[in-house]
């Protein structure tokens, strides 16, 4: 899930006083990571940070006291000094570390240090604040946290799961209630009734910081019904994902467009059932924790509940995220396809307009949820290398490519080769008919060549702009050789030969395209040239076998080239 902001930036050493006395420490807020990506906040909490604090919620009061005592004891460790012990005499709440922070720390990023902790800047919804941060590895060395308070931390993990999924449900709820509930009113009424029972029990447990037997008895019978609801909507989400995965590009899009509202409902219902199911098991674990004060087996059982709940939670959320990604990607592409005025038939124009209106309405409903589950890809900037007629605008292609790219994929070059059989026309256009060229460039069906750091995407330009369909996807590790042969005369069109593991491709470019553009595209492609040792060895073995069997040198060479 996307958090409102990343939690901590790398502090610049020159701006952090790593040798100042503890009393002058500007970072009076202390953050100790107790679970991967989850921290406990102690000390003074500045106003800028308060909007991002997460209450301990369902975590029992006794567990809070135990965690506080353990964290305060870390201040007495030899490797950690300063006011850490004092800071955790009263814990302020929980804090989720952002994905960016986790990635930086996992990659070995260096933070300025003070008193055994790291100085950094916490970026909250309210602004910036300094904090002293103790990662999980440092805290674990100072005291055996996990072993000491494992069951208590299991309750913290359950509360963080609850906050995550309830936040997603609320994000979706505000914008989809009117659009979606008319589809399956009876099913929705059954689910919302169960959700209300669990949420009421959770609110009461948070108020008294405990789950007494009488509270638990009020929800205990909901377990089988919640399991049924969870399995129902998990199955429907899986069915959608499987159908999308089996379809070809056109069938994939048609299925999403036909079933978009049903999918949106099932996504919402899956998240709501997951939310209630997680809350039910959090109450169950809290009840086991209460019994565990006198029974070690009950305390251990609370950890088992938390572990199994986490596995089910992660699986359901991953499947839901995958489905929402696929749906929103197709809706966004539908919104980006060529304007209806470019379609030659009035019936087609009406179809495209209707599809875009449906896409816009559903995007309004589901986009906030999608952005919370998976941050959208930023707009793609024009690469340094664009090889095509000067009048051709690459922006419409980049707007669609944005939603076809994988996370982190980078566009390195674009090329627009001409159809293979229009050499004479290309030569004419390349001469004195510049105005005609500009008009024809808008409708000419070329090949789109999009080179990324991972693959080479090939598509017919008109089909791509109208339906976002690609006809070939070549991984860059399959590029074997690239060349840009010299033109035999001044009127010949420049060309690029791409030789992959499985085929030879030749692209011809408009006669008006500068040779430098063609060479630049060839250079980007050539960076991926490689012949794996396994393929080279296979060719060598074939050569020796042919010679031993009496094959001629020419036959051997032809055989090697064909393989």
C-alpha positions as CSV (number, residue, x, y, z in Angstrom):
1,X,0.0,0.0,0.0
2,X,1.2,3.5,-0.8
3,X,1.7,5.6,2.3
4,X,0.9,9.4,2.2
5,X,4.6,10.1,2.1
6,X,8.0,8.4,2.4
7,X,9.0,8.3,6.0
8,X,12.6,9.3,6.2
9,X,15.1,10.9,3.9
10,X,18.9,10.5,4.1
11,X,20.3,13.2,6.3
12,X,23.2,15.2,4.8
13,X,26.1,14.8,7.2
14,X,27.1,18.5,7.0
15,X,23.6,19.5,8.2
16,X,23.6,17.0,11.2
17,X,25.7,17.6,14.2
18,X,26.9,14.0,15.0
19,X,29.1,15.2,17.9
20,X,26.8,17.6,19.8
21,X,25.9,16.7,23.4
22,X,22.7,14.8,24.0
23,X,21.1,17.8,25.6
24,X,21.5,19.8,22.4
25,X,20.1,17.0,20.2
26,X,17.7,18.6,17.7
27,X,16.1,15.2,17.0
28,X,14.0,14.8,20.1
29,X,11.7,12.4,18.3
30,X,12.9,8.8,18.5
31,X,11.8,6.0,16.0
32,X,12.7,2.4,16.7
33,X,12.0,-0.2,14.0
34,X,10.4,-3.2,15.8
35,X,9.1,-5.1,12.8
36,X,10.2,-4.8,9.2
37,X,8.9,-1.5,8.0
38,X,7.1,-0.7,11.3
39,X,8.5,1.7,13.9
40,X,7.4,2.7,17.4
41,X,7.6,6.5,18.1
42,X,8.9,7.9,21.4
43,X,9.8,11.2,22.8
44,X,8.3,14.5,21.7
45,X,6.1,14.2,18.6
46,X,6.1,17.5,16.6
47,X,2.8,18.6,15.0
48,X,4.1,17.9,11.5
49,X,4.4,14.2,12.4
50,X,1.1,13.7,14.2
51,X,-1.1,13.2,11.2
52,X,1.0,10.1,10.2
53,X,1.0,8.4,13.7
54,X,-0.9,5.2,13.9
55,X,-2.7,4.4,17.2
56,X,-1.9,1.1,18.9
57,X,-5.5,0.2,18.5
58,X,-6.2,-3.4,19.2
59,X,-2.9,-4.0,20.9
60,X,-3.7,-4.8,24.6
61,X,-2.6,-2.3,27.3
62,X,-0.4,-5.0,28.9
63,X,1.4,-5.6,25.6
64,X,2.0,-1.9,25.2
65,X,3.6,-1.7,28.7
66,X,5.8,-4.7,27.8
67,X,7.0,-3.2,24.5
68,X,7.6,0.2,26.3
69,X,9.7,-1.4,29.0
70,X,11.8,-3.4,26.5
71,X,12.5,-0.3,24.3
72,X,13.3,1.8,27.3
73,X,15.8,-0.9,28.4
74,X,17.7,-0.5,25.1
75,X,18.9,2.9,26.3
76,X,21.0,1.1,28.9
77,X,22.9,-1.0,26.2
78,X,26.5,-0.1,25.7
79,X,26.0,0.7,22.0
80,X,23.0,3.0,22.4
81,X,23.2,6.1,24.6
82,X,21.4,9.4,24.8
83,X,17.8,9.8,25.9
84,X,16.3,6.7,24.3
85,X,15.3,5.1,27.6
86,X,13.5,8.3,28.7
87,X,11.8,8.6,25.3
88,X,10.1,5.3,25.6
89,X,8.7,5.6,29.1
90,X,5.6,6.7,27.2
91,X,5.2,5.5,23.6
92,X,3.4,7.8,21.2
93,X,2.3,5.4,18.5
94,X,3.3,3.4,15.5
95,X,4.8,4.6,12.2
96,X,5.1,3.0,8.8
97,X,8.4,3.4,7.1
98,X,8.0,4.2,3.4
99,X,9.1,1.9,0.6
100,X,11.8,4.4,-0.5
101,X,13.4,4.4,3.0
102,X,13.4,0.6,3.2
103,X,15.0,0.4,-0.3
104,X,17.7,2.9,0.7
105,X,18.5,1.1,4.0
106,X,18.5,-2.3,2.3
107,X,20.9,-1.0,-0.3
108,X,23.3,0.1,2.4
109,X,22.5,3.8,2.4
110,X,24.5,5.8,5.0
111,X,22.8,8.1,7.6
112,X,24.5,10.5,9.9
113,X,24.9,9.0,13.3
114,X,24.4,10.1,16.9
115,X,24.2,8.1,20.1
116,X,24.0,4.8,18.2
117,X,21.1,6.0,16.1
118,X,20.7,7.6,12.7
119,X,19.6,11.2,12.1
120,X,17.1,11.7,9.4
121,X,14.3,13.9,8.2
122,X,10.8,12.5,8.7
123,X,8.5,13.7,5.9
124,X,4.9,13.7,7.1
125,X,1.7,15.0,5.7
126,X,2.1,18.1,8.0
127,X,5.7,18.9,7.0
128,X,9.3,18.0,7.9
129,X,10.7,16.9,11.3
130,X,14.0,15.5,12.5
131,X,14.1,12.2,14.2
132,X,16.6,9.7,15.6
133,X,16.1,6.4,13.9
134,X,17.1,2.9,15.2
135,X,16.7,0.3,12.5
136,X,15.7,-3.3,13.3
137,X,19.2,-4.6,13.0
138,X,20.6,-2.1,15.6
139,X,17.7,-2.5,18.0
140,X,18.0,-6.3,17.8
141,X,21.6,-6.2,18.8
142,X,20.9,-4.0,21.8
143,X,18.2,-6.3,23.2
144,X,16.5,-9.5,22.1
145,X,13.2,-7.7,21.2
146,X,11.6,-10.4,19.1
147,X,12.3,-13.1,21.7
148,X,11.1,-11.0,24.6
149,X,8.0,-9.5,23.2
150,X,7.2,-11.7,20.2
151,X,3.5,-12.2,21.1
152,X,3.1,-8.5,21.8
153,X,4.7,-7.6,18.4
154,X,2.4,-10.1,16.8
155,X,-0.5,-7.9,18.0
156,X,1.3,-4.8,16.5
157,X,1.6,-6.6,13.2
158,X,-2.2,-7.4,13.2
159,X,-3.0,-3.7,14.0
160,X,-0.8,-2.5,11.1
161,X,-2.6,-5.0,8.7
162,X,-5.9,-3.6,9.9
163,X,-4.9,0.0,9.3
164,X,-3.6,-0.9,5.9
165,X,-6.7,-2.7,4.6
166,X,-9.2,-0.3,6.3
167,X,-7.5,2.6,4.7
168,X,-7.9,1.0,1.3
169,X,-11.6,0.3,2.0
170,X,-12.2,3.9,3.0
171,X,-10.3,5.2,0.0
172,X,-12.6,3.2,-2.3
173,X,-15.8,3.7,-0.3
174,X,-16.2,7.4,-0.8
175,X,-16.3,7.2,-4.6
176,X,-17.8,3.9,-5.4
177,X,-20.9,3.5,-3.2
178,X,-23.3,5.0,-5.7
179,X,-21.8,3.4,-8.7
180,X,-21.4,-0.2,-7.5
181,X,-23.8,-1.3,-4.9
182,X,-26.8,-1.7,-7.3
183,X,-25.0,-4.6,-9.0
184,X,-25.2,-7.1,-6.2
185,X,-27.3,-5.6,-3.4
186,X,-28.2,-8.8,-1.6
187,X,-24.6,-10.0,-1.5
188,X,-23.4,-6.5,-0.4
189,X,-26.0,-6.4,2.4
190,X,-24.8,-9.7,3.8
191,X,-21.2,-8.7,3.8
192,X,-21.8,-5.2,5.3
193,X,-23.8,-6.7,8.1
194,X,-20.8,-8.9,9.1
195,X,-18.4,-6.0,8.6
196,X,-20.5,-3.8,11.0
197,X,-20.4,-6.5,13.7
198,X,-16.6,-6.8,13.6
199,X,-16.0,-3.0,13.4
200,X,-18.2,-2.4,16.4
201,X,-16.3,-5.0,18.4
202,X,-12.9,-3.5,17.3
203,X,-14.0,0.0,18.4
204,X,-15.0,-1.3,21.8
205,X,-11.8,-3.2,22.2
206,X,-9.7,-0.2,21.3
207,X,-11.6,1.9,23.8
208,X,-11.0,-0.4,26.7
209,X,-7.6,-1.6,25.4
210,X,-8.5,-5.2,25.9
211,X,-10.8,-8.1,24.6
212,X,-12.7,-9.5,27.6
213,X,-14.6,-12.8,27.2
214,X,-18.0,-11.1,26.9
215,X,-16.8,-8.9,24.0
216,X,-15.3,-11.9,22.2
217,X,-18.5,-14.0,22.6
218,X,-20.4,-11.4,20.6
219,X,-18.3,-11.9,17.4
220,X,-17.0,-15.5,17.9
221,X,-19.8,-17.0,15.8
222,X,-19.0,-14.7,12.8
223,X,-15.8,-16.6,11.9
224,X,-17.3,-19.2,9.5
225,X,-19.5,-16.6,7.8
226,X,-16.5,-14.3,7.3
227,X,-14.4,-17.1,6.0
228,X,-17.2,-17.9,3.5
229,X,-17.3,-14.3,2.3
230,X,-13.5,-14.0,2.0
231,X,-13.3,-17.2,0.0
232,X,-16.2,-16.1,-2.2
233,X,-14.6,-12.8,-3.2
234,X,-11.1,-14.2,-3.3
235,X,-12.4,-16.8,-5.8
236,X,-14.1,-14.1,-7.9
237,X,-10.9,-12.0,-8.0
238,X,-8.9,-15.0,-9.0
239,X,-11.4,-15.8,-11.8
240,X,-11.0,-12.3,-13.2
241,X,-7.2,-12.5,-13.0
242,X,-7.2,-15.9,-14.7
243,X,-9.5,-14.8,-17.5
244,X,-7.5,-11.7,-18.2
245,X,-4.3,-13.8,-18.2
246,X,-5.7,-16.4,-20.7
247,X,-7.0,-13.8,-23.2
248,X,-5.1,-12.3,-26.1
249,X,-4.6,-8.6,-26.2
250,X,-8.0,-7.8,-27.8
251,X,-9.9,-10.4,-25.7
252,X,-8.2,-9.1,-22.6
253,X,-9.4,-5.5,-23.3
254,X,-12.9,-6.6,-24.3
255,X,-13.3,-8.6,-21.1
256,X,-12.2,-5.7,-18.9
257,X,-14.5,-3.3,-20.7
258,X,-17.5,-5.6,-20.5
259,X,-17.0,-6.6,-16.9
260,X,-15.4,-3.4,-15.5
261,X,-18.2,-2.6,-13.0
262,X,-18.5,-6.2,-11.8
263,X,-14.7,-6.3,-11.3
264,X,-14.8,-3.0,-9.4
265,X,-17.5,-4.4,-7.1
266,X,-15.7,-7.6,-6.5
267,X,-12.5,-5.7,-5.7
268,X,-14.3,-3.6,-3.2
269,X,-16.1,-6.6,-1.7
270,X,-12.8,-8.6,-1.5
271,X,-11.1,-5.7,0.4
272,X,-14.1,-5.3,2.7
273,X,-14.2,-9.0,3.5
274,X,-10.4,-9.0,4.1
275,X,-10.8,-6.1,6.4
276,X,-13.5,-7.8,8.5
277,X,-11.7,-11.1,8.4
278,X,-8.4,-9.5,9.6
279,X,-10.3,-7.7,12.4
280,X,-12.0,-10.9,13.5
281,X,-8.6,-12.6,13.8
282,X,-7.1,-9.6,15.6
283,X,-9.8,-9.9,18.2
284,X,-9.2,-13.6,18.4
285,X,-5.5,-13.1,18.9
286,X,-6.1,-10.4,21.5
287,X,-8.4,-12.8,23.4
288,X,-5.6,-15.5,23.3
289,X,-3.1,-12.9,24.5
290,X,-5.4,-12.1,27.5
291,X,-5.6,-15.9,28.3
292,X,-1.9,-16.2,27.7
293,X,-1.1,-14.2,30.9
294,X,-1.6,-17.5,32.7
295,X,-1.1,-20.0,29.9
296,X,2.0,-20.0,27.7
297,X,0.3,-22.1,25.1
298,X,-2.4,-19.4,24.6
299,X,0.4,-16.8,24.2
300,X,2.1,-18.9,21.6
301,X,-1.3,-19.5,19.9
302,X,-1.7,-15.7,19.4
303,X,1.6,-15.7,17.4
304,X,0.3,-18.5,15.3
305,X,-2.9,-16.6,14.6
306,X,-0.9,-13.5,13.6
307,X,1.4,-15.6,11.3
308,X,-1.4,-17.3,9.5
309,X,-3.4,-14.1,9.2
310,X,-0.4,-12.4,7.6
311,X,0.0,-15.1,5.0
312,X,-3.7,-14.9,4.0
313,X,-3.6,-11.2,4.1
314,X,-0.6,-10.9,1.8
315,X,-2.0,-13.4,-0.7
316,X,-5.4,-11.7,-1.0
317,X,-3.9,-8.2,-1.2
318,X,-1.4,-9.2,-3.9
319,X,-4.2,-10.8,-6.1
320,X,-6.4,-7.8,-5.6
321,X,-3.6,-5.4,-6.5
322,X,-2.8,-7.4,-9.6
323,X,-6.4,-7.2,-10.7
324,X,-6.8,-3.5,-10.0
325,X,-3.6,-2.8,-11.9
326,X,-4.8,-4.7,-14.9
327,X,-8.2,-3.0,-14.8
328,X,-6.9,0.6,-14.3
329,X,-4.2,0.1,-17.0
330,X,-6.9,-0.8,-19.6
331,X,-9.1,2.1,-18.5
332,X,-6.3,4.5,-18.8
333,X,-5.3,3.2,-22.2
334,X,-8.9,3.5,-23.3
335,X,-8.8,7.1,-22.3
336,X,-5.6,7.7,-24.3
337,X,-6.4,6.1,-27.6
338,X,-6.7,8.2,-30.7
339,X,-9.4,10.9,-30.7
340,X,-12.7,9.7,-32.3
341,X,-12.4,12.4,-35.0
342,X,-9.5,10.4,-36.4
343,X,-11.7,7.3,-37.0
344,X,-13.1,7.2,-40.6
345,X,-16.5,5.7,-39.8
346,X,-19.2,7.4,-37.7
347,X,-20.2,4.2,-36.0
348,X,-16.6,3.6,-34.9
349,X,-16.4,7.2,-33.6
350,X,-19.5,6.6,-31.5
351,X,-18.1,3.4,-30.1
352,X,-14.8,5.0,-29.1
353,X,-16.6,8.0,-27.5
354,X,-18.8,5.6,-25.5
355,X,-15.9,3.5,-24.4
356,X,-14.0,6.6,-23.3
357,X,-17.0,7.8,-21.3
358,X,-17.3,4.5,-19.5
359,X,-13.5,4.5,-18.8
360,X,-13.6,8.0,-17.4
361,X,-16.5,7.1,-15.1
362,X,-14.9,3.9,-13.8
363,X,-11.5,5.6,-13.4
364,X,-13.1,8.2,-11.2
365,X,-14.4,5.4,-9.0
366,X,-11.4,3.1,-8.8
367,X,-8.4,5.3,-9.5
368,X,-7.9,6.5,-5.8
369,X,-7.8,2.9,-4.7
370,X,-5.4,1.9,-7.5
371,X,-3.0,4.7,-6.6
372,X,-3.0,3.6,-3.0
373,X,-2.3,0.0,-3.9
374,X,0.3,0.8,-6.5
375,X,1.6,4.3,-7.3
376,X,1.1,5.2,-10.9
377,X,3.9,5.3,-13.4
378,X,5.1,8.9,-14.0
379,X,4.7,10.4,-17.5
380,X,7.3,9.3,-20.0
381,X,9.6,12.1,-21.3
382,X,10.8,12.2,-24.9
383,X,14.0,10.2,-25.1
384,X,17.2,11.8,-26.6
385,X,16.9,9.5,-29.6
386,X,13.7,9.8,-31.8
387,X,14.3,8.5,-35.3
388,X,11.4,9.5,-37.6
389,X,10.0,12.3,-39.8
390,X,10.4,15.7,-38.3
391,X,6.6,16.3,-38.4
392,X,5.8,13.2,-36.4
393,X,4.7,13.9,-32.8
394,X,5.9,11.2,-30.3
395,X,3.7,12.3,-27.4
396,X,0.5,10.2,-28.2
397,X,2.7,7.1,-28.3
398,X,4.4,7.9,-25.0
399,X,1.1,8.5,-23.3
400,X,0.0,5.0,-24.2
401,X,3.4,3.4,-23.5
402,X,3.3,4.8,-20.0
403,X,0.6,2.3,-19.1
404,X,2.3,-0.6,-20.8
405,X,5.6,-0.2,-19.1
406,X,6.6,-2.3,-16.1
407,X,7.7,-0.7,-12.8
408,X,11.0,1.1,-13.3
409,X,11.2,0.5,-17.0
410,X,12.9,3.3,-18.9
411,X,12.4,4.5,-22.5
412,X,15.7,4.9,-24.2
413,X,14.8,5.5,-27.9
414,X,11.9,5.7,-30.3
415,X,12.0,4.8,-34.0
416,X,9.3,5.0,-36.8
417,X,10.4,3.0,-39.8
418,X,8.4,3.2,-43.0
419,X,6.4,0.3,-44.5
420,X,8.7,-1.9,-46.6
421,X,7.1,-1.2,-50.0
422,X,6.7,2.5,-50.1
423,X,10.2,3.5,-51.2
424,X,9.2,5.5,-54.2
425,X,6.6,7.5,-52.3
426,X,9.1,8.1,-49.5
427,X,11.6,9.5,-52.0
428,X,9.0,11.9,-53.5
429,X,7.9,13.1,-50.1
430,X,11.5,13.5,-49.1
431,X,11.9,16.1,-51.9
432,X,9.7,19.1,-52.6
433,X,6.4,17.9,-51.1
434,X,7.0,18.9,-47.5
435,X,3.4,20.0,-46.9
436,X,2.0,16.8,-48.2
437,X,4.4,14.9,-46.0
438,X,3.1,16.6,-42.9
439,X,-0.5,15.6,-43.8
440,X,0.4,12.1,-44.7
441,X,2.5,11.5,-41.5
442,X,-0.7,11.8,-39.5
443,X,-2.2,8.7,-41.1
444,X,0.7,6.7,-42.5
445,X,0.9,3.3,-40.9
446,X,4.6,2.9,-39.9
447,X,6.2,0.6,-37.4
448,X,6.7,1.8,-33.8
449,X,10.0,0.8,-32.4
450,X,10.2,1.6,-28.6
451,X,13.6,0.6,-27.1
452,X,13.6,0.3,-23.3
453,X,16.2,-0.9,-20.9
454,X,14.5,-4.3,-20.9
455,X,12.9,-4.9,-24.3
456,X,12.1,-3.7,-27.8
457,X,8.4,-3.1,-28.4
458,X,7.2,-3.3,-32.0
459,X,3.7,-2.2,-33.2
460,X,1.9,-0.8,-36.2
461,X,1.5,2.9,-35.4
462,X,-2.2,3.1,-36.3
463,X,-3.2,0.0,-34.5
464,X,-1.2,1.1,-31.5
465,X,-2.8,4.6,-31.4
466,X,-6.3,3.1,-31.9
467,X,-6.2,0.0,-29.7
468,X,-2.8,0.1,-27.9
469,X,-1.9,-3.3,-29.4
470,X,1.7,-4.4,-29.9
471,X,2.6,-7.2,-32.2
472,X,6.1,-8.1,-30.9
473,X,8.1,-7.8,-27.7
474,X,11.8,-8.6,-28.0
475,X,13.8,-8.9,-24.8
476,X,17.1,-7.0,-25.1
477,X,19.1,-10.0,-24.1
478,X,18.0,-11.7,-27.4
479,X,19.7,-9.0,-29.5
480,X,22.7,-10.6,-31.3
481,X,23.8,-8.1,-33.9
482,X,22.9,-4.6,-35.1
483,X,24.1,-2.7,-38.1
484,X,23.1,0.4,-40.1
485,X,24.4,-0.3,-43.7
486,X,25.5,2.6,-45.8
487,X,23.0,3.7,-48.5
488,X,24.1,2.7,-52.0
489,X,23.1,6.2,-53.4
490,X,21.8,9.5,-52.1
491,X,18.2,8.7,-52.9
492,X,18.1,5.4,-51.0
493,X,16.4,5.2,-47.6
494,X,18.5,4.6,-44.5
495,X,18.1,1.3,-42.9
496,X,18.8,-0.7,-39.7
497,X,19.3,-4.5,-39.5
498,X,18.4,-6.1,-36.2
499,X,19.4,-9.7,-35.8
500,X,17.9,-11.5,-32.8
501,X,18.1,-15.0,-31.5
502,X,15.2,-16.1,-33.6
503,X,14.9,-13.7,-36.6
504,X,16.4,-11.0,-38.9
505,X,14.6,-7.7,-39.1
506,X,15.2,-4.8,-41.5
507,X,13.8,-1.4,-41.0
508,X,13.7,1.3,-43.7
509,X,13.3,4.9,-42.6
510,X,11.9,8.0,-44.4
511,X,14.3,9.5,-46.9
512,X,14.1,12.8,-45.0
513,X,15.3,11.3,-41.7
514,X,18.9,12.4,-41.0
515,X,21.6,9.8,-41.0
516,X,22.7,10.8,-37.5
517,X,19.2,9.9,-36.1
518,X,19.4,6.4,-37.7
519,X,23.0,5.9,-36.4
520,X,21.9,7.0,-32.9
521,X,19.0,4.5,-32.8
522,X,21.4,1.8,-34.1
523,X,23.9,2.7,-31.3
524,X,21.2,2.3,-28.6
525,X,20.2,-1.1,-30.0
526,X,23.8,-2.2,-30.3
527,X,24.5,-1.7,-26.6
528,X,22.5,-4.9,-26.1
529,X,24.5,-7.1,-28.5
530,X,25.6,-10.3,-27.0
531,X,26.0,-14.0,-27.8
532,X,25.5,-16.2,-24.8
533,X,28.2,-18.9,-24.3
534,X,25.6,-21.6,-24.6
535,X,24.6,-20.5,-28.1
536,X,28.2,-20.1,-29.1
537,X,29.1,-23.5,-27.9
538,X,26.1,-25.0,-29.7
539,X,27.3,-23.5,-33.0
540,X,30.8,-24.8,-32.4
541,X,29.5,-28.3,-31.7
542,X,27.4,-28.2,-34.9
543,X,30.4,-27.2,-36.9
544,X,32.6,-30.1,-35.6
545,X,29.8,-32.6,-36.1
546,X,29.3,-31.5,-39.7
547,X,33.0,-31.7,-40.5
548,X,33.2,-35.1,-39.0
549,X,30.3,-36.2,-41.1
550,X,31.9,-35.0,-44.3
551,X,29.9,-31.7,-44.7
552,X,31.5,-29.0,-46.9
553,X,32.6,-25.7,-45.4
554,X,29.8,-23.8,-47.2
555,X,27.2,-26.3,-45.9
556,X,28.5,-25.9,-42.4
557,X,28.4,-22.2,-42.6
558,X,24.8,-22.2,-44.0
559,X,23.8,-24.6,-41.2
560,X,25.3,-22.4,-38.5
561,X,23.6,-19.3,-39.9
562,X,20.2,-21.0,-40.1
563,X,20.5,-22.3,-36.5
